[in-house]
Amino acid sequence: MRRYLCALVALFLMSCGSGDQQENMAAAGLKADSLNAENLTSDSAATTVQVTPLQLLDSTLTAGQLPASIKYKGVFKQGLRFLDASGEQLLVCSEVEPYDPAKEGEDYLGSNVALYATLFKKSGTGYIRQWQVYDFISECPVELLAKFIPSTIQLTDLNENGHAEVWMVYQTTCQGDVSPQTMKLIMYESGKKHAAKGENRIMVGTEMETGGKMNMDDAFKLADQRISDYAKRLWKKNESYTFQD
């Protein structure tokens, strides 16, 4: 009889504990269900987001075709008009030919050259400047140069996020001997600059090559591997480029 009474008491206590546990589990379960619902909603919404594909609208722009609101310095070299997730945009590349900055009566110290690459975004009926690449050589008394490599001015969307990666490679120099020239690779995506700097590769004599080194900044090192790999290939492809007089 005593054993029977003990069993009844134990059963009663277990049922009370089970009820408390079920209430706690129910409360936790409702919270978990709510989070799961939010996650499902988020995942469901994510699957319906459509990335605007990069579209090159015009790669043969001339200076005369640029909108009146677009201003640039030097000689127009190349322009790209494109559409991406940020809207319609226009890239304008120009170069300032060598000139003597000395004023009348001042001694000649050397010539200046410069280059510009400017991205404009269409806003209403006009365009707003988003960013600009500017590089120059000043007061150089010997051979000087600041030029884009034309084929490197291009667009990609390697990480497939709908935002254009805008690329360019150019060389600058002020030298009176046969030595490598400074070479830079610049890429912008959504206003963020990525840069690599080094030297072009040249032949010295008939057998020995020199130059060709490349150093990437942290932005490239931390970028999507498809982007950093493309930068290396683009550099390699153009490291021996020489400008024709």
C-alpha positions as protocol buffer text, in pm:
chain_id: "A"
residue {
  index: 1
  type: MET
  ca { x: 0 y: 0 z: 0 }
}
residue {
  index: 2
  type: ARG
  ca { x: 284 y: 235 z: 97 }
}
residue {
  index: 3
  type: ARG
  ca { x: 454 y: 160 z: -236 }
}
residue {
  index: 4
  type: TYR
  ca { x: 130 y: 242 z: -422 }
}
residue {
  index: 5
  type: LEU
  ca { x: 94 y: 580 z: -244 }
}
residue {
  index: 6
  type: CYS
  ca { x: 455 y: 673 z: -325 }
}
residue {
  index: 7
  type: ALA
  ca { x: 395 y: 595 z: -691 }
}
residue {
  index: 8
  type: LEU
  ca { x: 89 y: 822 z: -698 }
}
residue {
  index: 9
  type: VAL
  ca { x: 282 y: 1112 z: -538 }
}
residue {
  index: 10
  type: ALA
  ca { x: 569 y: 1072 z: -785 }
}
residue {
  index: 11
  type: LEU
  ca { x: 326 y: 1068 z: -1078 }
}
residue {
  index: 12
  type: PHE
  ca { x: 160 y: 1388 z: -952 }
}
residue {
  index: 13
  type: LEU
  ca { x: 491 y: 1571 z: -918 }
}
residue {
  index: 14
  type: MET
  ca { x: 601 y: 1460 z: -1264 }
}
residue {
  index: 15
  type: SER
  ca { x: 280 y: 1589 z: -1421 }
}
residue {
  index: 16
  type: CYS
  ca { x: 328 y: 1930 z: -1256 }
}
residue {
  index: 17
  type: GLY
  ca { x: 689 y: 1954 z: -1375 }
}
residue {
  index: 18
  type: SER
  ca { x: 585 y: 1844 z: -1721 }
}
residue {
  index: 19
  type: GLY
  ca { x: 325 y: 2118 z: -1736 }
}
residue {
  index: 20
  type: ASP
  ca { x: 578 y: 2387 z: -1641 }
}
residue {
  index: 21
  type: GLN
  ca { x: 824 y: 2249 z: -1895 }
}
residue {
  index: 22
  type: GLN
  ca { x: 558 y: 2245 z: -2165 }
}
residue {
  index: 23
  type: GLU
  ca { x: 469 y: 2609 z: -2091 }
}
residue {
  index: 24
  type: ASN
  ca { x: 836 y: 2708 z: -2114 }
}
residue {
  index: 25
  type: MET
  ca { x: 879 y: 2511 z: -2433 }
}
residue {
  index: 26
  type: ALA
  ca { x: 562 y: 2660 z: -2576 }
}
residue {
  index: 27
  type: ALA
  ca { x: 684 y: 3013 z: -2506 }
}
residue {
  index: 28
  type: ALA
  ca { x: 1022 y: 2937 z: -2657 }
}
residue {
  index: 29
  type: GLY
  ca { x: 855 y: 2760 z: -2943 }
}
residue {
  index: 30
  type: LEU
  ca { x: 641 y: 3061 z: -3029 }
}
residue {
  index: 31
  type: LYS
  ca { x: 947 y: 3282 z: -3031 }
}
residue {
  index: 32
  type: ALA
  ca { x: 1138 y: 3037 z: -3247 }
}
residue {
  index: 33
  type: ASP
  ca { x: 844 y: 3006 z: -3483 }
}
residue {
  index: 34
  type: SER
  ca { x: 833 y: 3385 z: -3512 }
}
residue {
  index: 35
  type: LEU
  ca { x: 1204 y: 3400 z: -3597 }
}
residue {
  index: 36
  type: ASN
  ca { x: 1165 y: 3118 z: -3845 }
}
residue {
  index: 37
  type: ALA
  ca { x: 878 y: 3301 z: -4009 }
}
residue {
  index: 38
  type: GLU
  ca { x: 1092 y: 3613 z: -4038 }
}
residue {
  index: 39
  type: ASN
  ca { x: 1377 y: 3410 z: -4185 }
}
residue {
  index: 40
  type: LEU
  ca { x: 1146 y: 3244 z: -4432 }
}
residue {
  index: 41
  type: THR
  ca { x: 1004 y: 3579 z: -4531 }
}
residue {
  index: 42
  type: SER
  ca { x: 1353 y: 3721 z: -4572 }
}
residue {
  index: 43
  type: ASP
  ca { x: 1469 y: 3421 z: -4775 }
}
residue {
  index: 44
  type: SER
  ca { x: 1155 y: 3432 z: -4985 }
}
residue {
  index: 45
  type: ALA
  ca { x: 1199 y: 3803 z: -5050 }
}
residue {
  index: 46
  type: ALA
  ca { x: 1565 y: 3752 z: -5139 }
}
residue {
  index: 47
  type: THR
  ca { x: 1476 y: 3503 z: -5408 }
}
residue {
  index: 48
  type: THR
  ca { x: 1250 y: 3758 z: -5576 }
}
residue {
  index: 49
  type: VAL
  ca { x: 1510 y: 4039 z: -5589 }
}
residue {
  index: 50
  type: GLN
  ca { x: 1621 y: 4094 z: -5948 }
}
residue {
  index: 51
  type: VAL
  ca { x: 1968 y: 4233 z: -6010 }
}
residue {
  index: 52
  type: THR
  ca { x: 1976 y: 4490 z: -6288 }
}
residue {
  index: 53
  type: PRO
  ca { x: 2220 y: 4353 z: -6545 }
}
residue {
  index: 54
  type: LEU
  ca { x: 2504 y: 4576 z: -6659 }
}
residue {
  index: 55
  type: GLN
  ca { x: 2432 y: 4720 z: -7002 }
}
residue {
  index: 56
  type: LEU
  ca { x: 2685 y: 4901 z: -7219 }
}
residue {
  index: 57
  type: LEU
  ca { x: 2480 y: 5163 z: -7401 }
}
residue {
  index: 58
  type: ASP
  ca { x: 2754 y: 5332 z: -7606 }
}
residue {
  index: 59
  type: SER
  ca { x: 3127 y: 5265 z: -7636 }
}
residue {
  index: 60
  type: THR
  ca { x: 3198 y: 5491 z: -7934 }
}
residue {
  index: 61
  type: LEU
  ca { x: 3115 y: 5831 z: -7788 }
}
residue {
  index: 62
  type: THR
  ca { x: 3289 y: 6133 z: -7937 }
}
residue {
  index: 63
  type: ALA
  ca { x: 3351 y: 6467 z: -7770 }
}
residue {
  index: 64
  type: GLY
  ca { x: 3075 y: 6622 z: -7981 }
}
residue {
  index: 65
  type: GLN
  ca { x: 2821 y: 6369 z: -7852 }
}
residue {
  index: 66
  type: LEU
  ca { x: 2873 y: 6450 z: -7485 }
}
residue {
  index: 67
  type: PRO
  ca { x: 2590 y: 6633 z: -7306 }
}
residue {
  index: 68
  type: ALA
  ca { x: 2649 y: 7006 z: -7265 }
}
residue {
  index: 69
  type: SER
  ca { x: 2663 y: 6970 z: -6886 }
}
residue {
  index: 70
  type: ILE
  ca { x: 2965 y: 6737 z: -6906 }
}
residue {
  index: 71
  type: LYS
  ca { x: 3290 y: 6928 z: -6858 }
}
residue {
  index: 72
  type: TYR
  ca { x: 3640 y: 6783 z: -6887 }
}
residue {
  index: 73
  type: LYS
  ca { x: 4000 y: 6903 z: -6912 }
}
residue {
  index: 74
  type: GLY
  ca { x: 4243 y: 6837 z: -7194 }
}
residue {
  index: 75
  type: VAL
  ca { x: 4177 y: 6623 z: -7501 }
}
residue {
  index: 76
  type: PHE
  ca { x: 3885 y: 6381 z: -7499 }
}
residue {
  index: 77
  type: LYS
  ca { x: 4012 y: 6025 z: -7542 }
}
residue {
  index: 78
  type: GLN
  ca { x: 3732 y: 5783 z: -7469 }
}
residue {
  index: 79
  type: GLY
  ca { x: 3381 y: 5768 z: -7327 }
}
residue {
  index: 80
  type: LEU
  ca { x: 3150 y: 5490 z: -7211 }
}
residue {
  index: 81
  type: ARG
  ca { x: 2779 y: 5524 z: -7142 }
}
residue {
  index: 82
  type: PHE
  ca { x: 2623 y: 5241 z: -6946 }
}
residue {
  index: 83
  type: LEU
  ca { x: 2336 y: 5133 z: -6724 }
}
residue {
  index: 84
  type: ASP
  ca { x: 2369 y: 4934 z: -6403 }
}
residue {
  index: 85
  type: ALA
  ca { x: 2189 y: 4898 z: -6070 }
}
residue {
  index: 86
  type: SER
  ca { x: 2280 y: 5259 z: -5982 }
}
residue {
  index: 87
  type: GLY
  ca { x: 2125 y: 5401 z: -6298 }
}
residue {
  index: 88
  type: GLU
  ca { x: 2259 y: 5553 z: -6619 }
}
residue {
  index: 89
  type: GLN
  ca { x: 2622 y: 5663 z: -6600 }
}
residue {
  index: 90
  type: LEU
  ca { x: 2886 y: 5815 z: -6824 }
}
residue {
  index: 91
  type: LEU
  ca { x: 3264 y: 5770 z: -6807 }
}
residue {
  index: 92
  type: VAL
  ca { x: 3482 y: 6036 z: -6969 }
}
residue {
  index: 93
  type: CYS
  ca { x: 3858 y: 5991 z: -7010 }
}
residue {
  index: 94
  type: SER
  ca { x: 4081 y: 6279 z: -7119 }
}
residue {
  index: 95
  type: GLU
  ca { x: 4449 y: 6369 z: -7134 }
}
residue {
  index: 96
  type: VAL
  ca { x: 4626 y: 6703 z: -7104 }
}
residue {
  index: 97
  type: GLU
  ca { x: 4907 y: 6720 z: -7358 }
}
residue {
  index: 98
  type: PRO
  ca { x: 5254 y: 6842 z: -7247 }
}
residue {
  index: 99
  type: TYR
  ca { x: 5267 y: 7215 z: -7183 }
}
residue {
  index: 100
  type: ASP
  ca { x: 5501 y: 7468 z: -7024 }
}
residue {
  index: 101
  type: PRO
  ca { x: 5349 y: 7602 z: -6701 }
}
residue {
  index: 102
  type: ALA
  ca { x: 5602 y: 7884 z: -6668 }
}
residue {
  index: 103
  type: LYS
  ca { x: 5459 y: 8231 z: -6690 }
}
residue {
  index: 104
  type: GLU
  ca { x: 5614 y: 8502 z: -6902 }
}
residue {
  index: 105
  type: GLY
  ca { x: 5950 y: 8602 z: -6757 }
}
residue {
  index: 106
  type: GLU
  ca { x: 5987 y: 8286 z: -6547 }
}
residue {
  index: 107
  type: ASP
  ca { x: 6258 y: 8028 z: -6602 }
}
residue {
  index: 108
  type: TYR
  ca { x: 6165 y: 7703 z: -6774 }
}
residue {
  index: 109
  type: LEU
  ca { x: 6167 y: 7419 z: -6521 }
}
residue {
  index: 110
  type: GLY
  ca { x: 6000 y: 7155 z: -6731 }
}
residue {
  index: 111
  type: SER
  ca { x: 5667 y: 7057 z: -6881 }
}
residue {
  index: 112
  type: ASN
  ca { x: 5344 y: 6928 z: -6730 }
}
residue {
  index: 113
  type: VAL
  ca { x: 5105 y: 6651 z: -6840 }
}
residue {
  index: 114
  type: ALA
  ca { x: 4794 y: 6507 z: -6678 }
}
residue {
  index: 115
  type: LEU
  ca { x: 4510 y: 6263 z: -6728 }
}
residue {
  index: 116
  type: TYR
  ca { x: 4155 y: 6241 z: -6599 }
}
residue {
  index: 117
  type: ALA
  ca { x: 3887 y: 5973 z: -6581 }
}
residue {
  index: 118
  type: THR
  ca { x: 3556 y: 6102 z: -6447 }
}
residue {
  index: 119
  type: LEU
  ca { x: 3233 y: 5915 z: -6383 }
}
residue {
  index: 120
  type: PHE
  ca { x: 2906 y: 6106 z: -6408 }
}
residue {
  index: 121
  type: LYS
  ca { x: 2564 y: 5977 z: -6303 }
}
residue {
  index: 122
  type: LYS
  ca { x: 2251 y: 6094 z: -6479 }
}
residue {
  index: 123
  type: SER
  ca { x: 2017 y: 6288 z: -6252 }
}
residue {
  index: 124
  type: GLY
  ca { x: 1705 y: 6432 z: -6407 }
}
residue {
  index: 125
  type: THR
  ca { x: 1815 y: 6624 z: -6715 }
}
residue {
  index: 126
  type: GLY
  ca { x: 2175 y: 6664 z: -6603 }
}
residue {
  index: 127
  type: TYR
  ca { x: 2473 y: 6468 z: -6473 }
}
residue {
  index: 128
  type: ILE
  ca { x: 2640 y: 6463 z: -6131 }
}
residue {
  index: 129
  type: ARG
  ca { x: 3006 y: 6375 z: -6084 }
}
residue {
  index: 130
  type: GLN
  ca { x: 3056 y: 6057 z: -5880 }
}
residue {
  index: 131
  type: TRP
  ca { x: 3435 y: 6020 z: -5873 }
}
residue {
  index: 132
  type: GLN
  ca { x: 3747 y: 6118 z: -6061 }
}
residue {
  index: 133
  type: VAL
  ca { x: 4089 y: 5967 z: -6130 }
}
residue {
  index: 134
  type: TYR
  ca { x: 4352 y: 6238 z: -6168 }
}
residue {
  index: 135
  type: ASP
  ca { x: 4724 y: 6185 z: -6218 }
}
residue {
  index: 136
  type: PHE
  ca { x: 4998 y: 6411 z: -6347 }
}
residue {
  index: 137
  type: ILE
  ca { x: 5367 y: 6480 z: -6403 }
}
residue {
  index: 138
  type: SER
  ca { x: 5485 y: 6834 z: -6334 }
}
residue {
  index: 139
  type: GLU
  ca { x: 5796 y: 7033 z: -6424 }
}
residue {
  index: 140
  type: CYS
  ca { x: 5966 y: 6751 z: -6610 }
}
residue {
  index: 141
  type: PRO
  ca { x: 6264 y: 6870 z: -6819 }
}
residue {
  index: 142
  type: VAL
  ca { x: 6303 y: 6540 z: -7005 }
}
residue {
  index: 143
  type: GLU
  ca { x: 6069 y: 6293 z: -7174 }
}
residue {
  index: 144
  type: LEU
  ca { x: 5731 y: 6280 z: -7002 }
}
residue {
  index: 145
  type: LEU
  ca { x: 5408 y: 6090 z: -7048 }
}
residue {
  index: 146
  type: ALA
  ca { x: 5067 y: 6036 z: -6888 }
}
residue {
  index: 147
  type: LYS
  ca { x: 4845 y: 5816 z: -7104 }
}
residue {
  index: 148
  type: PHE
  ca { x: 4569 y: 5560 z: -7076 }
}
residue {
  index: 149
  type: ILE
  ca { x: 4610 y: 5222 z: -7243 }
}
residue {
  index: 150
  type: PRO
  ca { x: 4294 y: 5241 z: -7458 }
}
residue {
  index: 151
  type: SER
  ca { x: 4188 y: 4876 z: -7449 }
}
residue {
  index: 152
  type: THR
  ca { x: 4191 y: 4870 z: -7068 }
}
residue {
  index: 153
  type: ILE
  ca { x: 3909 y: 5122 z: -7029 }
}
residue {
  index: 154
  type: GLN
  ca { x: 3632 y: 4871 z: -6979 }
}
residue {
  index: 155
  type: LEU
  ca { x: 3338 y: 4754 z: -6770 }
}
residue {
  index: 156
  type: THR
  ca { x: 3270 y: 4424 z: -6595 }
}
residue {
  index: 157
  type: ASP
  ca { x: 3033 y: 4281 z: -6335 }
}
residue {
  index: 158
  type: LEU
  ca { x: 3246 y: 3992 z: -6215 }
}
residue {
  index: 159
  type: ASN
  ca { x: 3074 y: 3955 z: -5877 }
}
residue {
  index: 160
  type: GLU
  ca { x: 2732 y: 3968 z: -6045 }
}
residue {
  index: 161
  type: ASN
  ca { x: 2580 y: 4227 z: -5812 }
}
residue {
  index: 162
  type: GLY
  ca { x: 2451 y: 4454 z: -6087 }
}
residue {
  index: 163
  type: HIS
  ca { x: 2705 y: 4731 z: -6016 }
}
residue {
  index: 164
  type: ALA
  ca { x: 2966 y: 4802 z: -6282 }
}
residue {
  index: 165
  type: GLU
  ca { x: 3334 y: 4758 z: -6215 }
}
residue {
  index: 166
  type: VAL
  ca { x: 3503 y: 5039 z: -6411 }
}
residue {
  index: 167
  type: TRP
  ca { x: 3860 y: 4955 z: -6515 }
}
residue {
  index: 168
  type: MET
  ca { x: 4155 y: 5144 z: -6658 }
}
residue {
  index: 169
  type: VAL
  ca { x: 4533 y: 5110 z: -6683 }
}
residue {
  index: 170
  type: TYR
  ca { x: 4768 y: 5398 z: -6756 }
}
residue {
  index: 171
  type: GLN
  ca { x: 5136 y: 5485 z: -6757 }
}
residue {
  index: 172
  type: THR
  ca { x: 5321 y: 5794 z: -6637 }
}
residue {
  index: 173
  type: THR
  ca { x: 5687 y: 5882 z: -6671 }
}
residue {
  index: 174
  type: CYS
  ca { x: 5946 y: 6155 z: -6647 }
}
residue {
  index: 175
  type: GLN
  ca { x: 6273 y: 6005 z: -6759 }
}
residue {
  index: 176
  type: GLY
  ca { x: 6574 y: 6069 z: -6975 }
}
residue {
  index: 177
  type: ASP
  ca { x: 6694 y: 5710 z: -6995 }
}
residue {
  index: 178
  type: VAL
  ca { x: 6568 y: 5364 z: -7083 }
}
residue {
  index: 179
  type: SER
  ca { x: 6396 y: 5240 z: -6770 }
}
residue {
  index: 180
  type: PRO
  ca { x: 6053 y: 5106 z: -6671 }
}
residue {
  index: 181
  type: GLN
  ca { x: 5765 y: 5351 z: -6652 }
}
residue {
  index: 182
  type: THR
  ca { x: 5519 y: 5384 z: -6367 }
}
residue {
  index: 183
  type: MET
  ca { x: 5205 y: 5184 z: -6439 }
}
residue {
  index: 184
  type: LYS
  ca { x: 4878 y: 5199 z: -6247 }
}
residue {
  index: 185
  type: LEU
  ca { x: 4562 y: 4992 z: -6263 }
}
residue {
  index: 186
  type: ILE
  ca { x: 4248 y: 5154 z: -6120 }
}
residue {
  index: 187
  type: MET
  ca { x: 3905 y: 5000 z: -6068 }
}
residue {
  index: 188
  type: TYR
  ca { x: 3599 y: 5163 z: -5915 }
}
residue {
  index: 189
  type: GLU
  ca { x: 3286 y: 4983 z: -5802 }
}
residue {
  index: 190
  type: SER
  ca { x: 2999 y: 5176 z: -5642 }
}
residue {
  index: 191
  type: GLY
  ca { x: 3234 y: 5462 z: -5560 }
}
residue {
  index: 192
  type: LYS
  ca { x: 3500 y: 5243 z: -5396 }
}
residue {
  index: 193
  type: LYS
  ca { x: 3848 y: 5270 z: -5540 }
}
residue {
  index: 194
  type: HIS
  ca { x: 4076 y: 4971 z: -5596 }
}
residue {
  index: 195
  type: ALA
  ca { x: 4433 y: 5037 z: -5708 }
}
residue {
  index: 196
  type: ALA
  ca { x: 4746 y: 4852 z: -5815 }
}
residue {
  index: 197
  type: LYS
  ca { x: 5077 y: 5026 z: -5880 }
}
residue {
  index: 198
  type: GLY
  ca { x: 5406 y: 4914 z: -6026 }
}
residue {
  index: 199
  type: GLU
  ca { x: 5613 y: 4931 z: -6343 }
}
residue {
  index: 200
  type: ASN
  ca { x: 5575 y: 4820 z: -6699 }
}
residue {
  index: 201
  type: ARG
  ca { x: 5807 y: 4553 z: -6832 }
}
residue {
  index: 202
  type: ILE
  ca { x: 6071 y: 4652 z: -7087 }
}
residue {
  index: 203
  type: MET
  ca { x: 6354 y: 4485 z: -7277 }
}
residue {
  index: 204
  type: VAL
  ca { x: 6707 y: 4600 z: -7202 }
}
residue {
  index: 205
  type: GLY
  ca { x: 6924 y: 4498 z: -7494 }
}
residue {
  index: 206
  type: THR
  ca { x: 6807 y: 4184 z: -7672 }
}
residue {
  index: 207
  type: GLU
  ca { x: 6776 y: 3935 z: -7388 }
}
residue {
  index: 208
  type: MET
  ca { x: 6716 y: 4085 z: -7044 }
}
residue {
  index: 209
  type: GLU
  ca { x: 6378 y: 4209 z: -6923 }
}
residue {
  index: 210
  type: THR
  ca { x: 6327 y: 4445 z: -6632 }
}
residue {
  index: 211
  type: GLY
  ca { x: 6027 y: 4592 z: -6453 }
}
residue {
  index: 212
  type: GLY
  ca { x: 5681 y: 4440 z: -6439 }
}
residue {
  index: 213
  type: LYS
  ca { x: 5634 y: 4445 z: -6063 }
}
residue {
  index: 214
  type: MET
  ca { x: 5283 y: 4504 z: -5929 }
}
residue {
  index: 215
  type: ASN
  ca { x: 5152 y: 4589 z: -5581 }
}
residue {
  index: 216
  type: MET
  ca { x: 4782 y: 4570 z: -5499 }
}
residue {
  index: 217
  type: ASP
  ca { x: 4617 y: 4784 z: -5233 }
}
residue {
  index: 218
  type: ASP
  ca { x: 4404 y: 4638 z: -4954 }
}
residue {
  index: 219
  type: ALA
  ca { x: 4082 y: 4701 z: -5146 }
}
residue {
  index: 220
  type: PHE
  ca { x: 4195 y: 4460 z: -5419 }
}
residue {
  index: 221
  type: LYS
  ca { x: 4334 y: 4209 z: -5168 }
}
residue {
  index: 222
  type: LEU
  ca { x: 4001 y: 4196 z: -4984 }
}
residue {
  index: 223
  type: ALA
  ca { x: 3785 y: 4199 z: -5296 }
}
residue {
  index: 224
  type: ASP
  ca { x: 3597 y: 3908 z: -5449 }
}
residue {
  index: 225
  type: GLN
  ca { x: 3860 y: 3670 z: -5587 }
}
residue {
  index: 226
  type: ARG
  ca { x: 3710 y: 3700 z: -5934 }
}
residue {
  index: 227
  type: ILE
  ca { x: 3792 y: 4070 z: -5922 }
}
residue {
  index: 228
  type: SER
  ca { x: 4147 y: 4035 z: -5788 }
}
residue {
  index: 229
  type: ASP
  ca { x: 4222 y: 3758 z: -6038 }
}
residue {
  index: 230
  type: TYR
  ca { x: 4094 y: 3971 z: -6325 }
}
residue {
  index: 231
  type: ALA
  ca { x: 4314 y: 4261 z: -6209 }
}
residue {
  index: 232
  type: LYS
  ca { x: 4620 y: 4037 z: -6223 }
}
residue {
  index: 233
  type: ARG
  ca { x: 4534 y: 3916 z: -6573 }
}
residue {
  index: 234
  type: LEU
  ca { x: 4467 y: 4268 z: -6698 }
}
residue {
  index: 235
  type: TRP
  ca { x: 4800 y: 4384 z: -6559 }
}
residue {
  index: 236
  type: LYS
  ca { x: 4988 y: 4092 z: -6708 }
}
residue {
  index: 237
  type: LYS
  ca { x: 4829 y: 4144 z: -7047 }
}
residue {
  index: 238
  type: ASN
  ca { x: 4938 y: 4508 z: -7061 }
}
residue {
  index: 239
  type: GLU
  ca { x: 5264 y: 4515 z: -6867 }
}
residue {
  index: 240
  type: SER
  ca { x: 5469 y: 4525 z: -7190 }
}
residue {
  index: 241
  type: TYR
  ca { x: 5250 y: 4782 z: -7366 }
}
residue {
  index: 242
  type: THR
  ca { x: 5443 y: 5061 z: -7538 }
}
residue {
  index: 243
  type: PHE
  ca { x: 5297 y: 5381 z: -7678 }
}
residue {
  index: 244
  type: GLN
  ca { x: 5370 y: 5465 z: -8039 }
}
residue {
  index: 245
  type: ASP
  ca { x: 5488 y: 5817 z: -8119 }
}
